[in-house]
Amino acid sequence: MERVELTVRGERASETPSALADVARDHREDYAGEDFAVIVTERLYYRTLDSVQATTIFDLVEETTCEVTVVVGGGKGGLARSDVGAEADEARKIRREIESLCETLDLRVEER
């Protein structure tokens, strides 16, 4: 499993989960509450013929601070049951998407 932890800061920090609404995956489920959002996605990796699932949790700590946790697992196909880097690859992709969207929203991203 791979884990990424970020803190997003800025005036529009509460918009971070909705900014990811258009990010495509093979399968996607969104859950939202008053001060949190959870996005669960799945992507098929052809090199292992297996899927990788990512859970991205947005916790709005205060109006200008959102903590983001991404947990990725799966993709362990084949005889060696190796993910061939699929978990790390998916974690990097989601991190880059969050950083790119935060740049668009003029938000700062810090690693926790």
MIBA-641942 format. One record per residue (C-alpha): x, y, z. Coordinates in nm, 4 decimals. Layout:
BEGIN
NODE        c1        c2        c3
NODE         X         Y         Z
...
***
This chain:
BEGIN
NODE        c1        c2        c3
NODE    0.0000    0.0000    0.0000
NODE    0.1055    0.3555   -0.0695
NODE    0.0065    0.6581    0.1368
NODE    0.0320    1.0295    0.0573
NODE   -0.0513    1.2984    0.3138
NODE   -0.0872    1.6633    0.2129
NODE   -0.2125    1.9843    0.3680
NODE   -0.3796    2.2343    0.1376
NODE   -0.3894    2.5970    0.2524
NODE   -0.5537    2.9039    0.1089
NODE   -0.8782    3.0965    0.0764
NODE   -1.0344    2.8331   -0.1508
NODE   -0.9181    2.5224    0.0380
NODE   -1.2778    2.4059    0.0841
NODE   -1.3107    2.3766   -0.2963
NODE   -1.0394    2.1100   -0.3256
NODE   -1.2689    1.8008   -0.3322
NODE   -1.5091    1.9497   -0.5877
NODE   -1.2139    2.0520   -0.8072
NODE   -1.1326    1.6826   -0.8510
NODE   -1.4852    1.6043   -0.9736
NODE   -1.3801    1.5879   -1.3379
NODE   -1.0777    1.3613   -1.2855
NODE   -1.1594    1.0418   -1.4740
NODE   -1.0962    0.6879   -1.3547
NODE   -1.2306    0.3494   -1.4643
NODE   -1.4662    0.3436   -1.1643
NODE   -1.5394    0.6187   -0.9165
NODE   -1.7575    0.6746   -0.6082
NODE   -1.7905    1.0054   -0.4228
NODE   -1.9066    1.0548   -0.0652
NODE   -1.9436    1.3917    0.1054
NODE   -2.0347    1.5286    0.4450
NODE   -2.0324    1.8712    0.6037
NODE   -1.6554    1.9017    0.6565
NODE   -1.5221    1.6023    0.4632
NODE   -1.5277    1.4299    0.1276
NODE   -1.4094    1.0867    0.0202
NODE   -1.3382    0.9823   -0.3371
NODE   -1.2798    0.6144   -0.4081
NODE   -1.1405    0.5357   -0.7523
NODE   -1.0258    0.2285   -0.9358
NODE   -0.7946    0.2031   -1.2359
NODE   -0.7051   -0.1047   -1.4385
NODE   -0.3332   -0.1550   -1.4910
NODE   -0.2787   -0.3647   -1.8007
NODE    0.0770   -0.4690   -1.7123
NODE   -0.0569   -0.6695   -1.4156
NODE   -0.4121   -0.7166   -1.5495
NODE   -0.5339   -0.6052   -1.2100
NODE   -0.6990   -0.3001   -1.0607
NODE   -0.5579   -0.0480   -0.8181
NODE   -0.7964    0.1220   -0.5780
NODE   -0.7315    0.4658   -0.4332
NODE   -0.9170    0.6296   -0.1469
NODE   -0.8711    1.0060   -0.1228
NODE   -0.9954    1.1665    0.1993
NODE   -1.0423    1.5436    0.2304
NODE   -1.0824    1.6735    0.5866
NODE   -1.1630    2.0444    0.6100
NODE   -0.9858    2.1403    0.9336
NODE   -1.0842    2.5058    0.9047
NODE   -1.2079    2.7296    0.6244
NODE   -0.8571    2.7790    0.4820
NODE   -0.6998    2.4396    0.5643
NODE   -0.7824    2.1001    0.4166
NODE   -0.5922    1.7835    0.5039
NODE   -0.5746    1.5298    0.2215
NODE   -0.4857    1.1630    0.2654
NODE   -0.4517    0.9261   -0.0306
NODE   -0.4269    0.5507    0.0305
NODE   -0.3641    0.3258   -0.2708
NODE   -0.3660   -0.0532   -0.2771
NODE   -0.4040   -0.3462   -0.5135
NODE   -0.2559   -0.4315   -0.8487
NODE   -0.0771   -0.7385   -0.7181
NODE   -0.1183   -0.9744   -1.0144
NODE    0.0904   -1.2521   -1.1607
NODE    0.2809   -1.5351   -0.9971
NODE    0.5014   -1.3076   -0.7859
NODE    0.1961   -1.1146   -0.6597
NODE    0.3903   -0.7947   -0.7283
NODE    0.2223   -0.4631   -0.8060
NODE    0.5078   -0.3783   -1.0481
NODE    0.4963   -0.0221   -0.9149
NODE    0.1234    0.0279   -0.9843
NODE    0.0442    0.1487   -0.6305
NODE    0.3261    0.4048   -0.6269
NODE    0.2395    0.5128   -0.9822
NODE   -0.1263    0.5741   -0.8959
NODE   -0.0321    0.7606   -0.5754
NODE    0.2014    0.9866   -0.7771
NODE   -0.0682    1.0523   -1.0396
NODE   -0.3269    1.1527   -0.7799
NODE   -0.0748    1.3703   -0.5964
NODE    0.0143    1.5510   -0.9218
NODE   -0.3553    1.6012   -1.0009
NODE   -0.4163    1.7535   -0.6572
NODE   -0.1086    1.9780   -0.6871
NODE   -0.2112    2.0902   -1.0357
NODE   -0.5664    2.1716   -0.9287
NODE   -0.4391    2.3554   -0.6213
NODE   -0.2123    2.5645   -0.8413
NODE   -0.5173    2.6570   -1.0509
NODE   -0.7072    2.7537   -0.7336
NODE   -0.4059    2.9498   -0.5990
NODE   -0.3628    2.7142   -0.3018
NODE   -0.0433    2.6034   -0.1268
NODE    0.0269    2.2317   -0.0897
NODE    0.2507    2.1010    0.1887
NODE    0.3523    1.7463    0.2670
NODE    0.2526    1.6248    0.6142
***
